[in-house]
Amino acid sequence: MSLLNRSVQSDLNEETLNADQNQGEWVFGLAGNPNVGKSTVFNALTGLNQHTGNWPGKTVTNAQGKFTYRNKQFVVVDLPGTYSILANSQEEEVARDFICYGNSNATVVVVDATALERNLNLVLQILELTPHVIVCINLMDEAKKKGIDINLGYLRLKLGVPVIATSARSNIGLDDLKQAMLASADAAETLPAYQVIYSDPIEERIAALTKQIAPIIEEHLDPRWVAIRLLCGDDSLLETMELTHHPHLLDNSTVMDYVHELQKQLEGEGIPLTVLRDRIITEIVDTAQHIVEHAIQFTNPDYLERDLKVDRLLTSKWFGIPLMILLLMGILWLTIAGANIPSDLLGKALFAVIPWLNQLFSALHLPELIRSLFVDGLYKTVAWVVSVMLPPMAIFFPLFTLLEDLGYLPRVAFNLDHAFEKAKAHGKQALTMCMGFGCNAAGVIGCRIIDSPRERLIAILTNNFVPCNGRFPTLIAIITIFFAGLAAGFVSSLTSVLILTGVLVLGILTTFWISRLLSETILKGIPSSFQLELPPYRRPQIGKVIVRSIFDRPLFVLGRAVMIAAPAGLVIWVMANISIADQSILMYCVNFLQPLGHLMGLDGYILIAFILGFPANEVVVPSLLMAYLSAGSLTEYASLGALRDLLLANNWTWITAICMLLFTLYHWPCGTTLMTIKKETKSWKWTILAFLIPTVIGIVVCIAVASTARMLGLA
């Protein structure tokens, strides 16, 4: 095991793996592949009685919930979605360790009824580890629509464990699942579950090693499973066993010498370690296929062909990426057009409170300095951030989640996988990049899905090259004023969307380029492979998706942005209102930055606005207006026409507008994102680098564009 993985596991012990459990409660792990409705099952079982946190020493989030059934208390631990428990990633390691050491009564494995063969691989792997398993076949309603008939009785008989059919979205079968959990917890003995049988040479060595280690393996670990993992060279398992105070097999020379002897015997028979691992996996896959062939019947085989036809279009070499860009344009148009009215109404409502606040401060006989500090500084900044930031997020995030629920986002990753491979990065970075369009902080958190630490860092360091919705207001305003014209209606919106899409595509291309550069310099390495599932298309639950996506993402991100924007408002007020020698601190800063701003095709006012917007990108435009107007507080422009007149009066040209767009795309991450990067990487080095990379690129690109324009006599 690498030193990195050793440090990741340094806090691991048996106590930290346990669920938050009170005496008399029964604990169940909830496992399953991604996209099988596991979270829906979890939410249906536990309702609102949930909490989340990070596994000790890891960056993998877990959720726990409780429910009562027939006067019994149950604790459900929602394990990370994973395709196996062979510990090739943090998610697989967390799931395996909890099943091994979490002191749970049983594990509920949720599988997709429409993809039973693929999902059954995980079931068979867990059955090798423990017989305390309940198989929950979810999405039975989808299976029925697609003409899939599942023989539940055959599966129960073959697997030797309870098999329950559910449609969790409709609360169908959940009572049967609770009953099975109750029976499993009450059972004094467990019948032998199904075991995968391997070829004779492998089985002989498994049996021999099992006999050797059985006396020193604790009861809740299956010695046969441990023997298989030892033969396959699973160092991660050995490290975990040591850290959880189990027998130190690594220090047991007799056992380890015997393992090496058996591995040499297998190698002598043409089964080296790499071949052994492949044969173990192949046998599990073949067994799952054999079971499913006898367990299901297709009454409507045409449904597969329909999904394949759609995939041939959405993931095709010629149409996949163009259709993806068109879909992005549609989402941007809905976000831009749809956010205008609610943003305006919310802004008017929040700014309408200001006279009342002024009256309150007056009634309390507080000094004007205090009133201006809190009302003009703090409140106006927070009100601007909320009114500008919330409506676009409330539109973009649900649309993004609907695509996820529909099953389209894995197709996006598929379409971009080849490009990320060329950049020597990870294909899953496509998904984290998409999340960055909503919020770069959320995109950074989303990088947890990338298993390789090297490729996770690449994704984190480049996520800022896709502009978040906090930068959209600036981009949209500049595009509309200088390039789309001031014409109202559909034409203006469409032109804005086209240019904005071009800016976003430029950010995506930059992501590829910087990822490749990092891969060949400070983060050298070989790109890792990953299993990309293209789940079946499903009808999204629009109501639940909207509610979940609004409360899970926008409000969380907005809360963090407000926490940073509030003190920023105080700083803006102080700089604009405190003078030294008849000149405000703000103007001193503007004059200091003017030479660099001119070189970049901008000016000192624009640069100070970006600096003041460090806590939250939403305050860049109001900070710029405040500086141009020499106002003492944030100023809201009445219309785009008025904003255009103000900018032209301050010597803006179309070159200034282009450089403004480029620097909005290429500049430092906001304070919220940098805080998130520090938390995720636990390193100031990577946090500082995440700040410097886009900033240096932004300065260099703007200088190049402005200098070229001047040389050609265009500016």
Legacy VTK file of the C-alpha trace (Angstrom):
# vtk DataFile Version 3.0
C-alpha trace
ASCII
DATASET POLYDATA
POINTS 715 float
0.000 0.000 0.000
1.256 3.488 -0.824
2.269 6.017 1.814
-0.695 8.154 0.742
-3.156 5.370 1.502
-1.398 4.663 4.793
-1.889 8.285 5.829
-5.517 8.193 4.706
-6.173 5.229 6.979
-4.182 6.538 9.918
-7.272 7.403 11.960
-9.014 4.089 11.287
-9.940 1.848 14.171
-12.824 -0.409 15.063
-14.645 2.229 17.065
-14.643 4.848 14.296
-16.165 2.380 11.847
-19.188 1.815 14.032
-22.419 3.645 13.366
-23.803 6.148 15.861
-25.676 3.480 17.763
-27.483 3.407 21.078
-27.977 0.298 23.142
-30.737 -1.946 21.781
-30.550 -0.568 18.226
-29.912 -2.795 15.230
-27.500 -1.589 12.570
-27.780 -2.309 8.845
-25.417 -1.216 6.107
-27.027 -0.126 2.834
-24.813 -1.047 -0.137
-25.276 -0.962 -3.885
-23.999 0.219 -7.248
-24.458 3.878 -8.204
-27.776 4.724 -9.877
-29.805 1.871 -8.354
-32.050 4.049 -6.192
-30.104 3.330 -2.999
-30.541 6.869 -1.717
-34.274 6.631 -2.452
-34.477 3.449 -0.376
-32.484 5.131 2.385
-34.725 8.211 2.399
-37.886 6.099 2.278
-36.751 4.054 5.278
-35.411 6.836 7.481
-37.369 9.928 6.419
-35.997 13.099 7.970
-34.195 11.311 10.796
-30.774 11.515 9.126
-27.374 13.089 9.506
-24.200 13.086 7.419
-20.479 13.275 8.016
-17.092 12.145 6.750
-15.533 8.785 7.456
-12.567 9.293 9.808
-9.375 9.939 7.847
-11.228 9.866 4.517
-12.961 12.273 2.131
-15.947 9.983 1.595
-19.270 11.190 2.930
-21.594 8.837 4.779
-25.195 9.228 5.824
-26.936 7.569 8.731
-30.630 7.397 9.520
-32.943 5.743 12.003
-36.440 4.322 11.966
-38.705 2.331 14.253
-40.491 -0.823 13.139
-42.635 -2.948 15.451
-41.143 -1.276 18.506
-37.597 -2.036 17.355
-35.023 0.666 16.641
-32.997 0.402 13.424
-29.912 2.350 12.332
-29.259 2.422 8.574
-25.813 3.428 7.292
-25.857 4.512 3.641
-22.552 3.194 2.292
-20.899 4.849 -0.739
-22.202 3.635 -4.087
-19.664 1.193 -5.497
-19.399 -1.526 -8.115
-17.315 -3.868 -5.963
-15.665 -4.252 -2.560
-12.240 -5.198 -3.914
-10.848 -1.943 -2.440
-9.684 -0.284 -5.656
-11.053 3.076 -4.478
-11.901 4.906 -1.271
-15.598 4.166 -1.759
-14.954 0.424 -2.139
-12.621 0.486 0.852
-15.170 2.270 3.052
-17.948 -0.159 2.076
-15.734 -3.193 2.665
-14.405 -1.949 6.003
-17.875 -1.190 7.333
-19.171 -4.627 6.342
-16.098 -6.214 7.965
-15.781 -4.124 11.096
-18.903 -2.020 11.484
-20.605 -4.471 13.860
-23.737 -4.371 11.717
-26.470 -6.968 11.982
-26.682 -7.388 8.215
-26.092 -5.629 4.904
-28.945 -4.654 2.603
-27.677 -4.713 -0.987
-29.846 -2.613 -3.305
-29.817 -3.739 -6.954
-31.444 -2.373 -10.084
-34.145 -4.696 -11.425
-33.432 -3.454 -14.957
-29.687 -4.248 -14.695
-29.721 -7.343 -12.487
-26.742 -9.114 -14.056
-24.344 -6.197 -13.545
-25.593 -5.504 -10.019
-25.428 -9.147 -8.970
-21.619 -8.986 -9.124
-21.596 -6.868 -5.962
-24.077 -9.195 -4.259
-21.850 -12.224 -4.882
-18.781 -10.361 -3.605
-20.550 -9.417 -0.368
-21.894 -12.966 0.045
-18.281 -14.162 0.018
-17.621 -11.815 2.899
-20.739 -12.414 5.006
-23.955 -14.478 4.845
-25.822 -11.696 6.677
-27.242 -10.162 3.510
-30.647 -9.014 2.299
-31.009 -8.412 -1.433
-33.356 -5.508 -2.223
-34.335 -5.571 -5.892
-35.393 -1.977 -6.485
-37.026 -0.253 -9.469
-39.443 -3.112 -10.042
-41.859 -0.628 -11.599
-39.235 0.245 -14.224
-38.610 -3.461 -14.850
-42.314 -4.027 -15.403
-42.493 -1.184 -17.929
-39.564 -2.666 -19.805
-40.986 -6.184 -19.829
-38.538 -7.752 -17.345
-40.034 -10.577 -15.273
-37.859 -11.611 -12.287
-38.255 -14.992 -10.568
-37.802 -13.946 -6.946
-38.297 -17.462 -5.620
-35.442 -18.805 -7.742
-33.130 -16.027 -6.543
-33.980 -16.689 -2.882
-33.313 -20.400 -3.328
-30.114 -19.892 -5.322
-28.550 -17.154 -3.197
-29.710 -18.526 0.139
-30.654 -15.081 1.494
-33.854 -12.977 1.604
-34.694 -11.297 -1.709
-37.197 -8.437 -1.524
-38.799 -6.608 -4.467
-39.335 -2.852 -4.039
-40.242 0.296 -5.909
-38.904 2.745 -3.360
-40.025 5.859 -5.234
-43.610 4.677 -4.812
-43.070 3.194 -1.307
-43.907 -0.278 -2.650
-42.297 -3.239 -0.904
-40.690 -1.223 1.888
-42.765 -2.944 4.571
-41.543 -6.306 3.248
-37.975 -4.983 3.425
-38.445 -3.866 7.033
-39.907 -7.256 7.882
-36.865 -8.975 6.337
-34.543 -6.707 8.333
-36.441 -7.539 11.510
-36.283 -11.273 10.789
-32.579 -11.056 9.950
-31.754 -9.271 13.188
-33.851 -11.740 15.216
-32.432 -14.859 13.546
-30.361 -17.002 15.909
-28.573 -18.737 13.018
-27.903 -17.897 9.409
-28.129 -20.477 6.644
-25.075 -20.846 4.396
-25.243 -18.365 1.549
-24.182 -18.957 -2.047
-20.449 -19.244 -2.649
-18.729 -18.756 -6.000
-16.709 -21.856 -6.915
-13.453 -21.225 -8.776
-11.344 -23.543 -10.906
-9.721 -26.549 -9.185
-6.157 -25.141 -8.852
-7.490 -21.948 -7.265
-9.989 -23.778 -5.019
-7.265 -26.115 -3.737
-5.088 -23.186 -2.639
-8.058 -21.325 -1.152
-8.985 -24.402 0.926
-5.387 -24.917 2.078
-4.926 -21.274 3.133
-8.375 -21.159 4.761
-7.390 -24.099 6.964
-4.131 -22.351 7.880
-5.644 -18.985 8.914
-9.028 -20.074 10.316
-7.701 -20.527 13.887
-6.342 -16.962 14.009
-9.162 -15.115 12.220
-11.828 -13.575 14.413
-15.358 -14.920 14.111
-16.966 -12.054 12.186
-14.431 -12.341 9.348
-14.945 -15.226 6.926
-11.608 -17.111 6.687
-12.320 -18.254 3.117
-12.831 -14.658 1.981
-9.658 -13.531 3.790
-7.776 -16.410 2.119
-8.959 -15.282 -1.329
-7.918 -11.695 -0.685
-4.505 -12.784 0.628
-3.878 -14.919 -2.436
-4.834 -11.943 -4.628
-2.343 -9.725 -2.779
-4.900 -7.387 -1.205
-2.507 -5.257 0.878
-5.316 -2.840 1.713
-7.134 -5.562 3.650
-4.007 -6.435 5.627
-3.418 -2.798 6.542
-7.008 -2.402 7.677
-6.838 -5.572 9.775
-3.764 -4.225 11.531
-5.278 -0.811 12.142
-8.389 -2.400 13.649
-6.326 -4.418 16.122
-6.955 -7.768 14.468
-4.225 -10.391 14.128
-1.192 -8.852 12.469
-0.987 -11.159 9.508
1.738 -9.035 7.952
3.939 -9.855 10.948
2.982 -13.547 10.935
5.865 -14.966 8.926
4.373 -18.465 8.884
1.154 -17.289 7.256
2.789 -14.864 4.821
5.434 -17.402 3.785
2.651 -19.887 3.113
0.741 -17.292 1.053
3.843 -16.643 -1.074
4.395 -20.391 -1.496
0.817 -20.896 -2.724
1.163 -17.931 -5.096
4.336 -19.487 -6.535
2.518 -22.795 -6.972
-0.246 -21.077 -8.912
2.308 -19.193 -10.989
3.952 -22.515 -11.814
0.607 -23.726 -13.121
0.253 -20.703 -15.384
-1.745 -18.545 -12.955
0.438 -15.581 -11.885
-0.962 -12.925 -9.567
-2.443 -10.713 -12.299
-4.106 -13.709 -13.981
-5.406 -14.933 -10.616
-7.126 -11.601 -9.951
-8.664 -11.597 -13.416
-9.921 -15.165 -13.007
-11.502 -14.353 -9.637
-13.375 -11.419 -11.153
-14.269 -13.332 -14.326
-15.718 -16.215 -12.344
-17.887 -13.840 -10.322
-19.135 -12.170 -13.517
-19.833 -15.531 -15.197
-21.674 -16.777 -12.116
-23.848 -13.658 -12.034
-24.651 -14.136 -15.722
-25.563 -17.796 -15.184
-27.897 -16.970 -12.288
-29.621 -14.150 -14.157
-30.170 -16.327 -17.242
-32.393 -18.569 -15.103
-33.933 -15.765 -13.030
-35.388 -13.365 -15.594
-37.514 -13.435 -18.702
-38.007 -10.641 -21.221
-41.589 -10.097 -22.270
-40.681 -6.923 -24.187
-37.158 -7.297 -25.626
-37.599 -4.187 -27.782
-36.935 -1.871 -24.835
-33.208 -2.614 -24.958
-33.120 -1.683 -28.617
-34.851 1.623 -27.860
-32.222 2.554 -25.247
-29.463 1.534 -27.627
-30.904 3.695 -30.392
-30.959 6.725 -28.099
-27.399 5.993 -26.967
-26.206 5.647 -30.548
-27.316 9.248 -31.040
-26.344 10.830 -27.705
-22.948 9.105 -27.487
-22.083 8.942 -31.177
-18.750 10.166 -32.488
-20.366 12.821 -34.692
-23.463 13.913 -32.768
-22.640 13.258 -29.098
-20.681 16.445 -28.369
-22.759 18.801 -30.612
-25.957 17.595 -28.926
-24.284 18.068 -25.554
-23.417 21.664 -26.449
-26.979 22.310 -27.669
-28.307 20.943 -24.385
-25.909 23.204 -22.480
-27.168 26.159 -24.494
-30.744 25.232 -23.626
-29.957 25.066 -19.926
-28.117 28.400 -20.081
-31.014 30.025 -21.920
-33.499 28.776 -19.327
-31.187 29.959 -16.552
-30.609 33.399 -18.091
-34.175 34.042 -19.200
-35.777 32.429 -16.193
-33.638 34.125 -13.532
-34.245 37.709 -14.643
-37.725 38.209 -13.214
-37.278 36.395 -9.847
-33.880 38.042 -9.387
-35.412 41.464 -9.991
-38.333 40.781 -7.643
-36.069 39.377 -4.931
-33.688 42.318 -5.246
-36.531 44.848 -4.972
-37.930 43.031 -1.935
-34.581 42.918 -0.153
-33.645 46.510 -0.978
-37.130 47.659 0.074
-36.176 46.717 3.635
-33.423 49.356 3.707
-35.705 52.330 4.645
-37.086 50.293 7.553
-33.567 49.481 8.717
-32.642 53.166 8.507
-35.682 54.046 10.632
-34.725 51.348 13.132
-31.197 52.715 13.549
-32.627 56.211 13.849
-35.121 55.093 16.495
-32.297 53.470 18.452
-30.313 56.764 18.229
-27.258 54.944 16.904
-24.467 56.956 15.258
-24.633 57.453 11.489
-21.296 55.668 11.188
-22.775 52.487 12.672
-25.905 52.713 10.507
-23.935 53.185 7.307
-21.503 50.408 8.243
-24.227 47.794 8.739
-26.882 48.952 6.281
-24.830 50.347 3.384
-21.936 47.979 3.905
-23.070 44.626 5.276
-26.783 44.424 4.425
-26.604 45.768 0.867
-23.785 43.363 0.011
-25.657 40.349 1.364
-28.881 41.472 -0.337
-27.075 41.817 -3.676
-25.473 38.373 -3.358
-28.753 36.694 -2.442
-30.804 38.386 -5.172
-28.235 37.757 -7.894
-27.066 34.290 -6.830
-30.152 32.446 -5.638
-32.448 32.568 -8.723
-29.862 31.212 -11.214
-28.882 28.440 -8.783
-32.525 27.613 -8.132
-32.913 27.056 -11.912
-29.533 25.592 -12.870
-29.176 23.032 -10.079
-32.605 21.401 -10.571
-31.979 21.208 -14.336
-28.591 19.627 -13.664
-30.149 17.169 -11.198
-32.920 16.287 -13.663
-30.272 15.332 -16.232
-28.590 13.247 -13.544
-31.872 11.561 -12.602
-32.682 10.960 -16.258
-29.363 9.147 -16.717
-27.767 11.618 -19.154
-24.760 12.811 -17.133
-22.900 9.476 -17.447
-23.286 9.959 -21.225
-21.576 13.357 -20.854
-18.675 11.636 -19.104
-18.607 9.050 -21.889
-18.467 11.735 -24.584
-15.643 13.614 -22.853
-13.723 10.585 -21.612
-11.505 10.437 -24.703
-10.618 14.130 -24.389
-9.697 13.736 -20.726
-7.700 10.622 -21.605
-5.737 12.709 -24.129
-5.188 15.225 -21.339
-3.941 12.351 -19.126
-6.732 13.046 -16.657
-9.722 11.080 -15.385
-12.982 10.740 -17.305
-15.019 11.418 -14.159
-13.603 14.943 -14.248
-16.325 15.648 -16.811
-18.940 15.240 -14.080
-17.109 17.460 -11.586
-16.633 20.044 -14.334
-20.388 20.068 -14.948
-20.970 20.647 -11.240
-18.608 23.628 -11.434
-21.045 25.405 -13.746
-23.390 25.666 -10.789
-20.751 26.298 -8.144
-17.003 25.694 -8.206
-17.053 24.825 -4.503
-19.594 22.088 -5.221
-17.464 20.946 -8.176
-14.419 20.664 -5.910
-16.387 18.591 -3.415
-17.622 16.454 -6.301
-13.988 15.550 -7.120
-14.266 12.978 -4.328
-15.718 10.580 -6.896
-12.276 10.383 -8.575
-10.349 7.508 -7.011
-6.792 8.464 -8.016
-5.331 11.150 -5.675
-3.243 12.548 -8.559
-6.206 12.860 -10.917
-8.395 14.199 -8.116
-5.902 17.029 -7.610
-5.897 17.791 -11.345
-9.696 18.033 -11.293
-9.622 20.292 -8.222
-6.950 22.618 -9.646
-8.769 23.035 -12.971
-12.383 23.222 -11.809
-12.274 27.022 -11.684
-11.913 27.237 -15.492
-15.649 26.634 -15.847
-17.412 29.755 -14.578
-19.854 29.304 -11.738
-23.251 30.981 -11.652
-21.701 33.758 -9.548
-19.766 34.881 -12.633
-22.760 34.550 -14.953
-24.247 37.991 -14.069
-20.993 39.731 -15.038
-20.602 37.690 -18.233
-24.233 38.189 -19.254
-24.212 41.938 -18.583
-21.017 42.566 -20.577
-22.096 40.291 -23.448
-25.508 41.923 -23.668
-24.186 45.495 -23.572
-21.268 45.233 -26.007
-21.997 42.245 -28.233
-25.673 41.285 -28.159
-26.959 44.833 -28.268
-29.711 46.208 -26.118
-32.534 44.708 -28.160
-35.111 43.077 -25.948
-36.666 39.693 -26.281
-35.649 36.404 -27.820
-32.938 37.722 -30.205
-30.951 39.340 -27.404
-31.275 36.258 -25.192
-30.255 33.938 -28.013
-27.203 36.049 -28.931
-26.189 36.199 -25.273
-26.520 32.428 -24.972
-24.418 31.804 -28.103
-21.572 34.039 -26.944
-21.807 32.773 -23.371
-21.648 29.191 -24.666
-18.511 30.129 -26.599
-16.952 31.490 -23.401
-17.848 28.275 -21.558
-16.403 26.112 -24.341
-13.199 28.154 -24.100
-13.136 27.367 -20.380
-13.601 23.655 -21.117
-10.768 23.666 -23.682
-8.561 25.419 -21.144
-9.439 22.703 -18.635
-8.138 20.060 -21.067
-4.946 22.026 -21.763
-4.088 22.770 -18.124
-4.946 19.185 -17.113
-2.465 17.915 -19.715
0.145 20.435 -18.568
-0.224 19.396 -14.921
-0.108 15.713 -15.899
3.221 16.227 -17.629
4.820 18.419 -14.953
4.052 18.542 -11.243
1.429 15.783 -11.288
3.012 13.202 -13.561
1.406 9.804 -13.749
-0.410 7.260 -15.840
-4.158 7.869 -16.263
-6.196 5.310 -14.354
-9.043 3.368 -15.883
-12.520 3.358 -14.419
-15.774 1.555 -14.906
-18.285 3.870 -16.539
-21.883 2.755 -16.189
-24.463 3.934 -18.685
-27.581 3.390 -16.600
-30.950 2.885 -18.254
-32.925 6.024 -18.996
-35.581 6.717 -16.393
-38.382 9.199 -16.081
-37.105 11.748 -13.540
-39.198 12.544 -10.484
-39.527 16.228 -11.212
-41.113 17.297 -7.925
-38.709 15.439 -5.663
-35.708 16.392 -7.789
-36.538 20.102 -7.618
-37.048 20.072 -3.862
-33.939 17.955 -3.221
-31.681 19.908 -5.583
-32.743 23.266 -4.152
-32.263 22.300 -0.506
-29.173 20.121 -0.985
-27.121 22.459 -3.189
-28.201 26.103 -3.707
-29.116 26.855 -0.095
-25.961 25.162 1.185
-23.703 27.026 -1.234
-25.614 30.266 -0.752
-25.151 30.027 3.016
-21.402 29.713 2.629
-21.303 32.602 0.131
-23.288 34.866 2.457
-20.910 34.060 5.315
-18.062 35.421 3.191
-19.961 38.234 1.453
-21.165 39.806 4.707
-17.705 40.799 5.986
-16.789 41.758 2.415
-19.520 44.385 2.522
-17.909 45.882 5.606
-14.519 46.028 3.857
-16.052 47.714 0.802
-17.724 50.312 2.992
-14.531 51.044 4.921
-12.458 51.462 1.756
-15.013 53.768 0.147
-15.714 55.912 3.220
-12.407 56.341 5.001
-10.142 58.941 3.420
-6.482 59.801 3.810
-5.463 63.278 2.661
-8.838 63.881 0.993
-8.711 60.624 -0.972
-10.458 57.385 -0.085
-8.537 54.173 0.494
-10.445 52.776 -2.460
-9.008 55.421 -4.803
-5.459 54.833 -3.530
-5.878 51.168 -4.472
-7.319 52.093 -7.880
-4.374 54.361 -8.689
-1.891 51.696 -7.570
-3.482 49.061 -9.847
-3.994 51.374 -12.832
-0.695 50.529 -14.663
-1.321 46.781 -14.511
-4.970 47.291 -15.428
-4.038 49.361 -18.496
-1.500 46.727 -19.590
-4.270 44.087 -19.365
-6.728 46.166 -21.381
-8.682 46.993 -18.223
-8.212 49.685 -15.580
-7.558 50.008 -11.862
-11.263 50.248 -11.077
-11.942 46.885 -12.690
-9.049 45.170 -10.901
-10.076 46.508 -7.506
-13.619 45.320 -8.220
-12.291 41.796 -8.854
-10.242 41.960 -5.662
-13.263 43.109 -3.674
-15.202 40.284 -5.327
-12.802 37.672 -3.940
-15.234 36.644 -1.181
-18.090 36.244 -3.685
-18.024 36.841 -7.460
-21.512 38.333 -7.315
-20.195 41.609 -5.862
-17.784 42.367 -8.743
-20.227 44.480 -10.788
-21.692 46.440 -7.841
-18.156 47.071 -6.540
-17.169 48.386 -9.967
-20.174 50.717 -10.055
-19.405 51.953 -6.565
-15.831 52.757 -7.579
-16.819 54.527 -10.815
-19.484 56.594 -9.088
-17.319 57.198 -5.982
-20.297 56.035 -3.987
-20.118 55.144 -0.347
-22.013 51.885 -0.704
-22.936 49.272 -3.245
-24.912 50.680 -6.149
-27.544 48.853 -8.178
-27.724 49.837 -11.837
-31.230 50.719 -12.970
-30.887 49.211 -16.443
-28.320 47.775 -18.848
-28.593 51.009 -20.846
-27.593 53.065 -17.819
-24.744 50.661 -17.101
-23.544 50.952 -20.723
-23.523 54.757 -20.531
-21.526 54.615 -17.301
-18.949 52.204 -18.736
-18.529 54.203 -21.958
-18.093 57.365 -19.901
-15.168 55.623 -18.191
-13.433 54.899 -21.525
-14.599 51.336 -22.063
-14.162 49.916 -25.563
-14.954 46.551 -27.085
-11.358 45.517 -26.246
-12.055 46.368 -22.608
-15.187 44.235 -22.786
-13.297 41.259 -24.295
-10.572 41.480 -21.647
-13.268 41.780 -18.977
-14.884 38.550 -20.238
-11.522 36.778 -20.351
-10.504 37.865 -16.854
-13.933 36.915 -15.517
-13.303 33.451 -16.963
-9.622 33.329 -15.942
-9.108 34.637 -12.452
-8.726 33.315 -8.941
-11.405 31.127 -7.352
-13.717 32.838 -4.910
-13.101 32.605 -1.169
-15.715 29.875 -0.718
-14.041 27.688 -3.343
-10.564 28.227 -1.878
-11.861 27.319 1.572
-13.294 24.155 0.066
-10.023 23.335 -1.735
-8.090 23.722 1.526
-10.555 21.433 3.282
-10.469 18.792 0.525
-6.701 18.761 -0.068
-5.657 19.567 3.509
-2.778 21.497 1.954
-1.959 25.181 1.643
0.384 24.363 -1.236
-2.400 23.076 -3.492
-4.751 25.844 -2.328
-2.227 28.548 -3.270
-1.552 26.802 -6.578
-5.304 26.715 -7.285
-5.259 30.496 -6.795
-2.165 31.172 -8.914
-2.851 28.986 -11.982
-6.000 30.751 -13.280
-4.803 34.171 -12.111
-1.512 34.002 -14.009
-3.287 32.670 -17.105
-5.856 35.475 -16.874
-3.207 38.193 -16.613
-1.096 36.764 -19.445
-4.070 36.220 -21.781
-5.462 39.716 -21.188
-2.056 41.322 -21.748
-1.636 39.322 -24.970
-5.082 40.292 -26.298
-4.732 43.971 -25.349
-1.178 44.227 -26.744
-2.175 42.558 -30.010
-5.142 44.902 -30.397
-2.913 47.946 -29.829
-0.295 46.679 -32.297
-2.999 46.254 -34.951
-4.418 49.689 -34.193
-7.709 48.254 -32.956
-7.532 49.901 -29.557
LINES 1 716
715 0 1 2 3 4 5 6 7 8 9 10 11 12 13 14 15 16 17 18 19 20 21 22 23 24 25 26 27 28 29 30 31 32 33 34 35 36 37 38 39 40 41 42 43 44 45 46 47 48 49 50 51 52 53 54 55 56 57 58 59 60 61 62 63 64 65 66 67 68 69 70 71 72 73 74 75 76 77 78 79 80 81 82 83 84 85 86 87 88 89 90 91 92 93 94 95 96 97 98 99 100 101 102 103 104 105 106 107 108 109 110 111 112 113 114 115 116 117 118 119 120 121 122 123 124 125 126 127 128 129 130 131 132 133 134 135 136 137 138 139 140 141 142 143 144 145 146 147 148 149 150 151 152 153 154 155 156 157 158 159 160 161 162 163 164 165 166 167 168 169 170 171 172 173 174 175 176 177 178 179 180 181 182 183 184 185 186 187 188 189 190 191 192 193 194 195 196 197 198 199 200 201 202 203 204 205 206 207 208 209 210 211 212 213 214 215 216 217 218 219 220 221 222 223 224 225 226 227 228 229 230 231 232 233 234 235 236 237 238 239 240 241 242 243 244 245 246 247 248 249 250 251 252 253 254 255 256 257 258 259 260 261 262 263 264 265 266 267 268 269 270 271 272 273 274 275 276 277 278 279 280 281 282 283 284 285 286 287 288 289 290 291 292 293 294 295 296 297 298 299 300 301 302 303 304 305 306 307 308 309 310 311 312 313 314 315 316 317 318 319 320 321 322 323 324 325 326 327 328 329 330 331 332 333 334 335 336 337 338 339 340 341 342 343 344 345 346 347 348 349 350 351 352 353 354 355 356 357 358 359 360 361 362 363 364 365 366 367 368 369 370 371 372 373 374 375 376 377 378 379 380 381 382 383 384 385 386 387 388 389 390 391 392 393 394 395 396 397 398 399 400 401 402 403 404 405 406 407 408 409 410 411 412 413 414 415 416 417 418 419 420 421 422 423 424 425 426 427 428 429 430 431 432 433 434 435 436 437 438 439 440 441 442 443 444 445 446 447 448 449 450 451 452 453 454 455 456 457 458 459 460 461 462 463 464 465 466 467 468 469 470 471 472 473 474 475 476 477 478 479 480 481 482 483 484 485 486 487 488 489 490 491 492 493 494 495 496 497 498 499 500 501 502 503 504 505 506 507 508 509 510 511 512 513 514 515 516 517 518 519 520 521 522 523 524 525 526 527 528 529 530 531 532 533 534 535 536 537 538 539 540 541 542 543 544 545 546 547 548 549 550 551 552 553 554 555 556 557 558 559 560 561 562 563 564 565 566 567 568 569 570 571 572 573 574 575 576 577 578 579 580 581 582 583 584 585 586 587 588 589 590 591 592 593 594 595 596 597 598 599 600 601 602 603 604 605 606 607 608 609 610 611 612 613 614 615 616 617 618 619 620 621 622 623 624 625 626 627 628 629 630 631 632 633 634 635 636 637 638 639 640 641 642 643 644 645 646 647 648 649 650 651 652 653 654 655 656 657 658 659 660 661 662 663 664 665 666 667 668 669 670 671 672 673 674 675 676 677 678 679 680 681 682 683 684 685 686 687 688 689 690 691 692 693 694 695 696 697 698 699 700 701 702 703 704 705 706 707 708 709 710 711 712 713 714
